[in-house]
Amino acid sequence: MKYLLFQPEELEELVQFLAANLDEGYKPEVFLKIQSQWPDGFAIARRGGTIVGAACGALLPGEKLRVLILVLAPEVQRQGHGRKLLEMLMAAGRKRGCSRVTLEAMVNSKAIEFYRHLGFSSVDLLPCYYQDGGDAVVMERPV
Ligand SMILES: CC(C)(COP(=O)(O)OP(=O)(O)OC[C@H]1O[C@@H](n2cnc3c(N)ncnc32)[C@H](O)[C@@H]1OP(=O)(O)O)[C@@H](O)C(=O)NCCC(=O)NCCS
């Protein structure tokens, strides 16, 4: 597995990967904006030349890093790659002075167990946060 910073030339491939692996839809330009605002906070994982994972974040006021997306293809889940991509983001956040990391995860999803396992606590609930009307749990931990 190779962990790399996302490059704008990879946009089409990234969009296809995310469309296949996430329920939420995003306009492609969003990813270029996220990348341009903080290039070090946008990582991908490649196996055999194919994108199999992605993680991106944004720097918030108040020394906070917000994880916007973290997703691994089903065939590479539970092999430590999610943890690795998250650690890359948090290391980049630390370099920019972040002291906390925050994110949203779908209520009752496996992702919540993953984040709990990595030391995140639930701090808030966002009703009807997702496009399908699902609620989100806000989770945080020190960076
Ligand atoms: C959630 C997700 C990002 C986790 O990534 P992953 O690569 O599968 O997880 P890792 O292998 O890095 O797991 C790291 C640790 O968390 C644990 N873990 C992972 N998934 C878990 C789960 N569902 N329940 C409990 N623990 C879990 C692992 O056992 C591992 O612990 P260990 O290192 O102590 O053995 C990934 O499964 C995924 O992309 N899921 C679908 C999309 C999604 O839900 N994204 C998050 C949206 S907010």
The ligand as a MOL file (V3000), in Angstrom:
LIG
                    3D

  0  0  0     0  0            999 V3000
M  V30 BEGIN CTAB
M  V30 COUNTS 48 50 0 0 0
M  V30 BEGIN ATOM
M  V30 1 C -14.5110 3.0550 9.1730 0
M  V30 2 C -13.2310 2.8500 8.3480 0
M  V30 3 C -12.7090 4.1840 7.8690 0
M  V30 4 C -12.1750 2.1610 9.2360 0
M  V30 5 O -11.0000 1.9280 8.4890 0
M  V30 6 P -10.2900 0.4910 8.5160 0
M  V30 7 O -9.0930 0.5490 7.6550 0
M  V30 8 O -11.3060 -0.5360 8.1920 0
M  V30 9 O -9.8890 0.3460 10.0510 0
M  V30 10 P -8.4550 -0.0840 10.6470 0
M  V30 11 O -8.1360 -1.4300 10.1010 0
M  V30 12 O -7.4610 0.9790 10.4170 0
M  V30 13 O -8.8050 -0.2110 12.1820 0
M  V30 14 C -8.0450 0.4530 13.1870 0
M  V30 15 C -8.4800 -0.0960 14.5200 0
M  V30 16 O -9.9030 0.1060 14.6800 0
M  V30 17 C -10.5340 -1.1460 14.8820 0
M  V30 18 N -11.8090 -1.1500 14.1330 0
M  V30 19 C -11.9860 -0.9350 12.8200 0
M  V30 20 N -13.2890 -1.0370 12.4880 0
M  V30 21 C -13.9210 -1.3350 13.6530 0
M  V30 22 C -15.2760 -1.5970 13.9730 0
M  V30 23 N -16.2350 -1.5520 13.0400 0
M  V30 24 N -15.5880 -1.8810 15.2600 0
M  V30 25 C -14.6320 -1.9330 16.2130 0
M  V30 26 N -13.3030 -1.6970 15.9660 0
M  V30 27 C -12.9680 -1.4070 14.7000 0
M  V30 28 C -9.6170 -2.1810 14.2770 0
M  V30 29 O -9.8100 -3.4450 14.8880 0
M  V30 30 C -8.2530 -1.6050 14.6160 0
M  V30 31 O -7.9170 -1.8630 15.9460 0
M  V30 32 P -6.4790 -2.4240 16.3800 0
M  V30 33 O -5.4600 -1.6580 15.5860 0
M  V30 34 O -6.4360 -2.1520 17.8360 0
M  V30 35 O -6.5040 -3.8560 16.0100 0
M  V30 36 C -13.4830 1.9150 7.1350 0
M  V30 37 O -13.9280 0.6650 7.5890 0
M  V30 38 C -14.4710 2.4550 6.1430 0
M  V30 39 O -14.0670 3.1400 5.2200 0
M  V30 40 N -15.7730 2.1560 6.2810 0
M  V30 41 C -16.7680 2.5760 5.3330 0
M  V30 42 C -16.9010 4.0630 5.1890 0
M  V30 43 C -17.0850 4.7750 6.5060 0
M  V30 44 O -17.9140 4.3620 7.3110 0
M  V30 45 N -16.3300 5.8680 6.6790 0
M  V30 46 C -16.4030 6.7060 7.8390 0
M  V30 47 C -17.3940 7.7850 7.6330 0
M  V30 48 S -17.3160 8.9630 8.9370 0
M  V30 END ATOM
M  V30 BEGIN BOND
M  V30 1 1 1 2
M  V30 2 1 2 3
M  V30 3 1 2 4
M  V30 4 1 2 36
M  V30 5 1 4 5
M  V30 6 1 5 6
M  V30 7 2 6 7
M  V30 8 1 6 8
M  V30 9 1 6 9
M  V30 10 1 9 10
M  V30 11 2 10 11
M  V30 12 1 10 12
M  V30 13 1 10 13
M  V30 14 1 13 14
M  V30 15 1 14 15
M  V30 16 1 15 16
M  V30 17 1 15 30
M  V30 18 1 16 17
M  V30 19 1 17 18
M  V30 20 1 17 28
M  V30 21 1 18 19
M  V30 22 1 18 27
M  V30 23 2 19 20
M  V30 24 1 20 21
M  V30 25 1 21 22
M  V30 26 2 21 27
M  V30 27 1 22 23
M  V30 28 2 22 24
M  V30 29 1 24 25
M  V30 30 2 25 26
M  V30 31 1 26 27
M  V30 32 1 28 29
M  V30 33 1 28 30
M  V30 34 1 30 31
M  V30 35 1 31 32
M  V30 36 2 32 33
M  V30 37 1 32 34
M  V30 38 1 32 35
M  V30 39 1 36 37
M  V30 40 1 36 38
M  V30 41 2 38 39
M  V30 42 1 38 40
M  V30 43 1 40 41
M  V30 44 1 41 42
M  V30 45 1 42 43
M  V30 46 2 43 44
M  V30 47 1 43 45
M  V30 48 1 45 46
M  V30 49 1 46 47
M  V30 50 1 47 48
M  V30 END BOND
M  V30 END CTAB
M  END
